[in-house]
Every structure is written in structure tokens, then in C-alpha cells.
Amino acid sequence: MFAKAFRVKSNTAIKGSDRRKLRADVTTAFPTLGTDQVSELVPGKEELNIVKLYAHKGDAVTVYVSGGNPILFELEKNLYPTVYTLWSYPDLLPTFTTWPLVLEKLVGGADLMLPGLVMPPAGLPQVQKGDLCAISLVGNRAPVAIGVAAMSTAEMLTSGLKGRGFSVLHTYQDHLCPEGRQLDIKKSSYKKLSKFLQQMQQEQIIQVKELSKGVESIVAVDWKHPRITSFVIPEPSPTSQTIQEGSREQPYHPPDIKPLYCVPASMTLLFQESGHKKGSFLEGNEVRTIVINYAKKNDLVDADNKNLVKLDPILCDCILEKNEQHTVMKLPWDSLLTRCLEKLQPAYQVTFPGQEPIVKKGRICPIDITLAQRASNKKVTVVRNLEAYGLDPYSVAAILQQRCQASTTVTPAPGAKDSLQVQIQGNQVHHLGWLLLEDYQLPRKHIQGLEKAPKPGKKK
């Protein structure tokens, strides 16, 4: 909504009666806020302005500004908090997490698509379609966007986390954010703005130039600087932690991964008698039962040799190659069942503890461990596809940095949309394998590259 510049219609100080009404509206819209918190958000005597504006698409929006910061905005009689407010009350709304790379798209006006969600070990928050939600980034609980759920949590899981998840209304760094003032220099250790700017420039966080005589201006900001990207708001009080258990505090439990088979259009005739249609998902034992029952019901078991099955036109079309249509008349049971499974489309089901199963077509990508050469012939270990198993790449990188006593970085995975990879200095496959197999209890079959660990006696 604020991805592009808006036009301000009016900016006036709020009246006493309107201030009281706003408090009542906040209490109604956000019942989890206590009386003291509402008084903090809508102060009784401090400056509070009402800014009426038109968004770039023509929507009439009312913004409430306190102390120079936009704290709330109203659209079509619905009240919404800004990211500034959520930084002070991070548990005000159910929060969903996405990857840092996604933020740029959200700021540009994009909605949050479900493939961009991060599945926490504790599962997704339970919401209904139309519920107001906060969006945060992996590794930082401070919300960076506010949106409306396009579907319920149950529908998100049923869809296999595909499609549009949230209609984004407001983000950090959009055109509403510059209206805010986030830092009171006088209350900091710097006391003066000039000292603060000088220190920030020395740390290469900002670039300051004197564009006009006696006036210094910030001409550039390094938004990727570690001091900015690592900034987090204080953790909630112990009472709040008890009520709102963060997913980071809960131990990791590996998901249950089950291979499935999807019925393609070419095999619908074989499965329709059992009540399945194109796109139906089946387990391997279900496929075997259906094929066996079909053969017996249609009297296809060879009378002279019970180990053979006669092929009727439907079986011929479903499992035989074109050059076999007139030459293969019978098949052994094991060959028939194997061919049938091979003709079905691969799929899989992922179930995280306490969550509804997520079903997707294709084969789940294994966690991929590779070794690469970097500058000065230095060897690094790279691991990808952690997200598919509910693992946070930033958390994995932090653990490996401590265990290996080596530098780690998290970067976008080449050729993979909204996916990250962890890079560790040196050959750390042994440490990585121990973390994945022993600590996280992931099955070895879902990890490739473990054989690249250094052999005993060899230098890493």
C-alpha cells in the first residue's frame, strides 16, 4: 500500500475526544493489549497527530503519528499497527517468518507467497482467512511487514504451501517508514547528532557529505552492514516468554518424510474403479492393493500359473511401452507392480511435529554437502536445502561456527529461488554430519555428500 509515494491531504493535532476514541478503538482491535500498554501506545498528553493521505492507488488512509513515528493507520474503518508499534509489542499479532532475501520484494509491493514461508519446529501460527498477521525475518524477531492472511493455516498446509499467503499492507522501509523518527540522540551516549554520524561513518554504516555549507546529509546507508542486519529488539519478559513460546527455544525434531505416488492422466482408468482420479496421492502399499484387487476382480490371474497376470487393454495402456503392446501378454506379479509404481508420478509427504502433513509433487531434495575452492586455494564446505527439513540456515551456521572454530557465512543458493546456503571455512563435513545425523537425528538417506569428510590422518 505504501510501496510508492503518497499524497498528504491534511496533518492536524488530535482532539481530546478523538484521542479517547482512538484508545477505545485500539482496545477493541487488539484485546491482548493491557490498559497500561494502550496508554503507552496512545499517550494522554504527548503530541499526537492525525495525518490523512491518499495512497498511490487512491485509497484514503488515516495515519496516527506519535512523537514523529507513525504508530497506527486506518483503512476502510479497520485499524492496523505499523512496524514501529510491533517493535514495541512484537507479540501483538501472530507472526510468520520468511527469508531476508524476500524483504526487498515485499518493500517493492509484492505479496508474501507461501513458498517463501519458513516452517518453524513448533509449526505455523493458527490463523483464519482475513486475520491480521506480522511477518519477520529468520534470525530476527522484530516484524518487518504487516499483512492479511489470504487463507487459513489449515488451507496453507493443505495447499502444500503454494500460492499467495498474505496480502501485504505495510513494510519496513516503505514510504510510510521515512515518516518515522527512531532515535533520540540526546538520550543516547552520543548526546550530539554530529558525534553519532561521525561514529557511524567511521564504521562504514553510513556515508555523510556536506551538500550545503554547514549542513551534513546522509547520502548512503549500507543496509547489509552487520550492525544493521544483526539488530534485534529485546526479548520479551519471562511472563511473555511463557505465553509466547518462540520456535527458537524449542528443540528441533526431524519431520516424518513419506514417499507417495501421484496418479497421472495416463493411468486414471486403472485407478478410477477404486475411487481415485487424476492427481490423487497414494502410498506404495495402497498402489499394490489397488493393482492386486483390479487383477483379481477382472479375472486376470493366470489359471495355470498364479504368479502371472494377464494384461487387459487398460493394463497394456498403463504400463507397457509402445513396442511391447503386441508382444507382452503376461507379467509376473513383481514386474507388474514395479512397472506400475515407475509409471506413477513421484511425490512426498512431510509432517512436522504437531502439524498437518504437507504433500508435494516430485522428490524431496536431499541436504546437499559439497566442497569448493575459494581464493588462495582455500577449501570451504557448502551445505544447501536445509530449509526443506525445517532447519534455519542461520542457526546451523552459528552452531557450526562454534563447533568448528571457523568462519561461516549464509548466502543465497545459486539457481534456487528464496533458498540459502551455509558456507564454512575448511573441510567440516565430519562436524556437519555429526550435527545432522546425531543432534538432529535426520536419516542418512536424506543427506548427500557425507563421504567427502577428510580421511583420518589427512589434513583438512
Buried (B, 14 or more C-beta within 10 A) or exposed (E): BBBEEBEEEEEEEBEEEBBEEBBEBBBEBBEEBEEEBBEEBBBEEEEBBBBBBEBBEEEEBBBBBBBEBBBBBBBEEEBBBBBBBBBBBBBBBBBBBBBBBBBEBBBEBBBBBBBBBBBBBBBBBEBEEEBBBBBBBBBBBBBBBBBBBBBBBBBBBBBBBEEEBBEBBBBBBBBBBEBBEEEEBEEEEBEEEEEBBBEBBEEEBBEBEEEEEEEBEEEEEBEEBEEEBEEEEEEBEEEEEEEEEBBBEBEBBBBEBBEBBBBBEBBBEBBBEBEBEEEBBBEBEBBBEBBBEBBEEBEBBBEEEEEBBBBBEBBBBBBBEEEEEEEBEBBEBEBBBEBBBEBBBBBBBBBBBEBBBBBBEEEBBBBBBBBEEEEEEEBBBBBBBBBBBBBBBBBBBBBBBEBBEBEBEBEBBEEEEBBBBBBBBBBBBBBBBEBBBEEBEBEEEBBBBBEBBBEEEEEB
